[in-house]
Amino acid sequence: MLPQIHQRRSIEQECSGQDGDRCCRQAIDINSAEMGWDYWLISPSNFTFYYCNGSCPAYPPIDETFDGTEYSKIKTRLIQVGNLDPRDKLKPCCSPTSYKQMDLLFYSGTREIRHRRVTDLLVSSCGCRD
């Protein structure tokens, strides 16, 4: 049987972009026992997992709302002015632009208690990226 994951209802989506082309950070509450992780994960037993979801415009406006890399900005501008064929460009994807760290306590393979600071687990912001 698959573990149940509870969609968090108390958090609003954090989105960038216009309607129809919106990249959002969304949240799901995770319970380690429901995920089948309680045999190895000590702490946290519950946490909020954030993920990016949504779509990005093929030709985003290059202004203060564009949350892409400098690479994406230049490539998009080259397409807009006609120096690159639009078929050479893949549409940007809604993906993490920054993370927060999270501390984990867990059992190693030899059942020793270990600590690990994970720096790329909790998404703190999302944006449109190549």
PyRosetta script that sets phi, psi and omega in degrees:
from pyrosetta import init, pose_from_sequence

init()
pose = pose_from_sequence("MLPQIHQRRSIEQECSGQDGDRCCRQAIDINSAEMGWDYWLISPSNFTFYYCNGSCPAYPPIDETFDGTEYSKIKTRLIQVGNLDPRDKLKPCCSPTSYKQMDLLFYSGTREIRHRRVTDLLVSSCGCRD")
pose.set_psi(1, 137.0)
pose.set_omega(1, -179.6)
pose.set_phi(2, -75.7)
pose.set_psi(2, 144.3)
pose.set_omega(2, 178.4)
pose.set_phi(3, -68.2)
pose.set_psi(3, 148.9)
pose.set_omega(3, 176.6)
pose.set_phi(4, -85.1)
pose.set_psi(4, 135.0)
pose.set_omega(4, 174.8)
pose.set_phi(5, -118.9)
pose.set_psi(5, 129.6)
pose.set_omega(5, -175.3)
pose.set_phi(6, -93.6)
pose.set_psi(6, 123.2)
pose.set_omega(6, 174.7)
pose.set_phi(7, -70.4)
pose.set_psi(7, 128.0)
pose.set_omega(7, -178.9)
pose.set_phi(8, -73.9)
pose.set_psi(8, 127.0)
pose.set_omega(8, -176.3)
pose.set_phi(9, -99.4)
pose.set_psi(9, -17.8)
pose.set_omega(9, -173.3)
pose.set_phi(10, -88.2)
pose.set_psi(10, -4.0)
pose.set_omega(10, -178.6)
pose.set_phi(11, -108.9)
pose.set_psi(11, 139.0)
pose.set_omega(11, 176.1)
pose.set_phi(12, -85.5)
pose.set_psi(12, 154.7)
pose.set_omega(12, 173.5)
pose.set_phi(13, -69.1)
pose.set_psi(13, 141.4)
pose.set_omega(13, 174.0)
pose.set_phi(14, -106.9)
pose.set_psi(14, 111.6)
pose.set_omega(14, -171.7)
pose.set_phi(15, -123.2)
pose.set_psi(15, 152.7)
pose.set_omega(15, 171.0)
pose.set_phi(16, -124.3)
pose.set_psi(16, 150.3)
pose.set_omega(16, 178.3)
pose.set_phi(17, 103.6)
pose.set_psi(17, 180.0)
pose.set_omega(17, -178.7)
pose.set_phi(18, -92.7)
pose.set_psi(18, 164.0)
pose.set_omega(18, 174.2)
pose.set_phi(19, -55.9)
pose.set_psi(19, 137.8)
pose.set_omega(19, -179.1)
pose.set_phi(20, 93.8)
pose.set_psi(20, -33.7)
pose.set_omega(20, 174.9)
pose.set_phi(21, -127.3)
pose.set_psi(21, 78.9)
pose.set_omega(21, -176.3)
pose.set_phi(22, -124.1)
pose.set_psi(22, 128.0)
pose.set_omega(22, 175.8)
pose.set_phi(23, -105.7)
pose.set_psi(23, 120.1)
pose.set_omega(23, -172.3)
pose.set_phi(24, -124.5)
pose.set_psi(24, 148.3)
pose.set_omega(24, 168.9)
pose.set_phi(25, -95.6)
pose.set_psi(25, 125.9)
pose.set_omega(25, -179.5)
pose.set_phi(26, -122.7)
pose.set_psi(26, 164.4)
pose.set_omega(26, -173.6)
pose.set_phi(27, -128.8)
pose.set_psi(27, 145.9)
pose.set_omega(27, 173.3)
pose.set_phi(28, -135.0)
pose.set_psi(28, 133.4)
pose.set_omega(28, 174.4)
pose.set_phi(29, -80.5)
pose.set_psi(29, 130.4)
pose.set_omega(29, -177.9)
pose.set_phi(30, -112.3)
pose.set_psi(30, 133.1)
pose.set_omega(30, 173.4)
pose.set_phi(31, -115.2)
pose.set_psi(31, 121.3)
pose.set_omega(31, -173.9)
pose.set_phi(32, -62.0)
pose.set_psi(32, -34.3)
pose.set_omega(32, 178.7)
pose.set_phi(33, -66.3)
pose.set_psi(33, -42.7)
pose.set_omega(33, 179.1)
pose.set_phi(34, -66.1)
pose.set_psi(34, -27.8)
pose.set_omega(34, 178.5)
pose.set_phi(35, -83.2)
pose.set_psi(35, -8.7)
pose.set_omega(35, -177.1)
pose.set_phi(36, 80.7)
pose.set_psi(36, 21.3)
pose.set_omega(36, -177.4)
pose.set_phi(37, -101.6)
pose.set_psi(37, -2.6)
pose.set_omega(37, -172.9)
pose.set_phi(38, -66.4)
pose.set_psi(38, -15.2)
pose.set_omega(38, 177.7)
pose.set_phi(39, -77.9)
pose.set_psi(39, -17.0)
pose.set_omega(39, 179.2)
pose.set_phi(40, -126.0)
pose.set_psi(40, -28.7)
pose.set_omega(40, -178.1)
pose.set_phi(41, -92.3)
pose.set_psi(41, 119.7)
pose.set_omega(41, -179.9)
pose.set_phi(42, -89.2)
pose.set_psi(42, -50.5)
pose.set_omega(42, -177.0)
pose.set_phi(43, -149.1)
pose.set_psi(43, 137.8)
pose.set_omega(43, 1.5)
pose.set_phi(44, -80.5)
pose.set_psi(44, 148.9)
pose.set_omega(44, 177.2)
pose.set_phi(45, -84.4)
pose.set_psi(45, -23.2)
pose.set_omega(45, 175.2)
pose.set_phi(46, -136.0)
pose.set_psi(46, 140.9)
pose.set_omega(46, 174.5)
pose.set_phi(47, -158.7)
pose.set_psi(47, 164.0)
pose.set_omega(47, 177.8)
pose.set_phi(48, -96.9)
pose.set_psi(48, 122.5)
pose.set_omega(48, 178.4)
pose.set_phi(49, -99.2)
pose.set_psi(49, 124.9)
pose.set_omega(49, 178.4)
pose.set_phi(50, -102.8)
pose.set_psi(50, 144.3)
pose.set_omega(50, 178.0)
pose.set_phi(51, -144.1)
pose.set_psi(51, 161.4)
pose.set_omega(51, -179.7)
pose.set_phi(52, -98.7)
pose.set_psi(52, 138.8)
pose.set_omega(52, -178.2)
pose.set_phi(53, -151.1)
pose.set_psi(53, 141.3)
pose.set_omega(53, 176.8)
pose.set_phi(54, 135.2)
pose.set_psi(54, -171.2)
pose.set_omega(54, -177.3)
pose.set_phi(55, -120.3)
pose.set_psi(55, 163.1)
pose.set_omega(55, -179.7)
pose.set_phi(56, -127.3)
pose.set_psi(56, 146.7)
pose.set_omega(56, 178.6)
pose.set_phi(57, -68.7)
pose.set_psi(57, 147.5)
pose.set_omega(57, 177.9)
pose.set_phi(58, -66.2)
pose.set_psi(58, -34.6)
pose.set_omega(58, 179.6)
pose.set_phi(59, -127.9)
pose.set_psi(59, 79.6)
pose.set_omega(59, -176.3)
pose.set_phi(60, -68.1)
pose.set_psi(60, 148.8)
pose.set_omega(60, 175.1)
pose.set_phi(61, -68.0)
pose.set_psi(61, 138.3)
pose.set_omega(61, 179.2)
pose.set_phi(62, -92.0)
pose.set_psi(62, 89.7)
pose.set_omega(62, 179.1)
pose.set_phi(63, -146.2)
pose.set_psi(63, -166.1)
pose.set_omega(63, -175.5)
pose.set_phi(64, -67.7)
pose.set_psi(64, -15.0)
pose.set_omega(64, 180.0)
pose.set_phi(65, -87.7)
pose.set_psi(65, -12.6)
pose.set_omega(65, -178.2)
pose.set_phi(66, -78.2)
pose.set_psi(66, 119.2)
pose.set_omega(66, -175.1)
pose.set_phi(67, -108.6)
pose.set_psi(67, 43.0)
pose.set_omega(67, 179.3)
pose.set_phi(68, -101.0)
pose.set_psi(68, -179.0)
pose.set_omega(68, 177.4)
pose.set_phi(69, -76.9)
pose.set_psi(69, 165.4)
pose.set_omega(69, 175.1)
pose.set_phi(70, -61.1)
pose.set_psi(70, -36.8)
pose.set_omega(70, 175.5)
pose.set_phi(71, -55.6)
pose.set_psi(71, -48.9)
pose.set_omega(71, -179.8)
pose.set_phi(72, -61.6)
pose.set_psi(72, -40.4)
pose.set_omega(72, -179.1)
pose.set_phi(73, -63.1)
pose.set_psi(73, -46.5)
pose.set_omega(73, -178.6)
pose.set_phi(74, -67.0)
pose.set_psi(74, -43.6)
pose.set_omega(74, -179.6)
pose.set_phi(75, -62.5)
pose.set_psi(75, -43.1)
pose.set_omega(75, 178.2)
pose.set_phi(76, -62.2)
pose.set_psi(76, -43.0)
pose.set_omega(76, 179.9)
pose.set_phi(77, -64.9)
pose.set_psi(77, -38.8)
pose.set_omega(77, 177.5)
pose.set_phi(78, -61.7)
pose.set_psi(78, -36.9)
pose.set_omega(78, 177.0)
pose.set_phi(79, -68.8)
pose.set_psi(79, -42.5)
pose.set_omega(79, -178.5)
pose.set_phi(80, -62.2)
pose.set_psi(80, -36.0)
pose.set_omega(80, -178.4)
pose.set_phi(81, -90.9)
pose.set_psi(81, -0.6)
pose.set_omega(81, 173.5)
pose.set_phi(82, 91.3)
pose.set_psi(82, 9.8)
pose.set_omega(82, 179.4)
pose.set_phi(83, -83.6)
pose.set_psi(83, -14.9)
pose.set_omega(83, 176.3)
pose.set_phi(84, -127.8)
pose.set_psi(84, 142.5)
pose.set_omega(84, 176.3)
pose.set_phi(85, -72.0)
pose.set_psi(85, 127.4)
pose.set_omega(85, 179.6)
pose.set_phi(86, -56.5)
pose.set_psi(86, -26.0)
pose.set_omega(86, 179.2)
pose.set_phi(87, -69.7)
pose.set_psi(87, -16.8)
pose.set_omega(87, 178.4)
pose.set_phi(88, -80.8)
pose.set_psi(88, -7.4)
pose.set_omega(88, -176.1)
pose.set_phi(89, -109.2)
pose.set_psi(89, 128.6)
pose.set_omega(89, 170.1)
pose.set_phi(90, -82.4)
pose.set_psi(90, 146.5)
pose.set_omega(90, 178.9)
pose.set_phi(91, -64.1)
pose.set_psi(91, 136.7)
pose.set_omega(91, 177.3)
pose.set_phi(92, -60.3)
pose.set_psi(92, 154.8)
pose.set_omega(92, -179.3)
pose.set_phi(93, -113.0)
pose.set_psi(93, 148.6)
pose.set_omega(93, 173.9)
pose.set_phi(94, -76.2)
pose.set_psi(94, 112.9)
pose.set_omega(94, -175.7)
pose.set_phi(95, -149.5)
pose.set_psi(95, 166.2)
pose.set_omega(95, -178.2)
pose.set_phi(96, -60.7)
pose.set_psi(96, 139.5)
pose.set_omega(96, 174.0)
pose.set_phi(97, -111.0)
pose.set_psi(97, -19.0)
pose.set_omega(97, 174.2)
pose.set_phi(98, -157.6)
pose.set_psi(98, 159.5)
pose.set_omega(98, -176.9)
pose.set_phi(99, -130.8)
pose.set_psi(99, 159.4)
pose.set_omega(99, 168.8)
pose.set_phi(100, -110.4)
pose.set_psi(100, 152.5)
pose.set_omega(100, 178.6)
pose.set_phi(101, -83.2)
pose.set_psi(101, 159.1)
pose.set_omega(101, 179.3)
pose.set_phi(102, -143.1)
pose.set_psi(102, 135.1)
pose.set_omega(102, 177.8)
pose.set_phi(103, -93.5)
pose.set_psi(103, 133.3)
pose.set_omega(103, 178.1)
pose.set_phi(104, -119.0)
pose.set_psi(104, 138.9)
pose.set_omega(104, 167.2)
pose.set_phi(105, -111.9)
pose.set_psi(105, 129.7)
pose.set_omega(105, -175.5)
pose.set_phi(106, -150.8)
pose.set_psi(106, 164.6)
pose.set_omega(106, 174.7)
pose.set_phi(107, -89.5)
pose.set_psi(107, 132.9)
pose.set_omega(107, 174.8)
pose.set_phi(108, -76.7)
pose.set_psi(108, 178.7)
pose.set_omega(108, 177.7)
pose.set_phi(109, -61.4)
pose.set_psi(109, -23.9)
pose.set_omega(109, 178.3)
pose.set_phi(110, -99.0)
pose.set_psi(110, 15.4)
pose.set_omega(110, 177.3)
pose.set_phi(111, 66.3)
pose.set_psi(111, 24.5)
pose.set_omega(111, 172.3)
pose.set_phi(112, -87.6)
pose.set_psi(112, 145.4)
pose.set_omega(112, 178.1)
pose.set_phi(113, -79.9)
pose.set_psi(113, 128.7)
pose.set_omega(113, -178.1)
pose.set_phi(114, -124.6)
pose.set_psi(114, 156.1)
pose.set_omega(114, 174.9)
pose.set_phi(115, -119.2)
pose.set_psi(115, 139.7)
pose.set_omega(115, 174.9)
pose.set_phi(116, -143.2)
pose.set_psi(116, 132.1)
pose.set_omega(116, 174.2)
pose.set_phi(117, -96.7)
pose.set_psi(117, 112.9)
pose.set_omega(117, -177.7)
pose.set_phi(118, -96.9)
pose.set_psi(118, 124.1)
pose.set_omega(118, -174.6)
pose.set_phi(119, -96.9)
pose.set_psi(119, -10.7)
pose.set_omega(119, -175.3)
pose.set_phi(120, -127.9)
pose.set_psi(120, 40.6)
pose.set_omega(120, -178.3)
pose.set_phi(121, -108.2)
pose.set_psi(121, -42.5)
pose.set_omega(121, -175.6)
pose.set_phi(122, -100.3)
pose.set_psi(122, 111.6)
pose.set_omega(122, -179.9)
pose.set_phi(123, -70.8)
pose.set_psi(123, 127.7)
pose.set_omega(123, 176.5)
pose.set_phi(124, -104.9)
pose.set_psi(124, -20.3)
pose.set_omega(124, 174.3)
pose.set_phi(125, -155.8)
pose.set_psi(125, 155.8)
pose.set_omega(125, -179.0)
pose.set_phi(126, -125.9)
pose.set_psi(126, 155.2)
pose.set_omega(126, 177.0)
pose.set_phi(127, -162.4)
pose.set_psi(127, 176.2)
pose.set_omega(127, -179.6)
pose.set_phi(128, -90.0)
pose.set_psi(128, 120.9)
pose.set_omega(128, -174.9)
pose.set_phi(129, -133.3)
pose.set_psi(129, 151.2)
pose.set_omega(129, 172.2)
pose.set_phi(130, -76.1)
pose.dump_pdb("model.pdb")
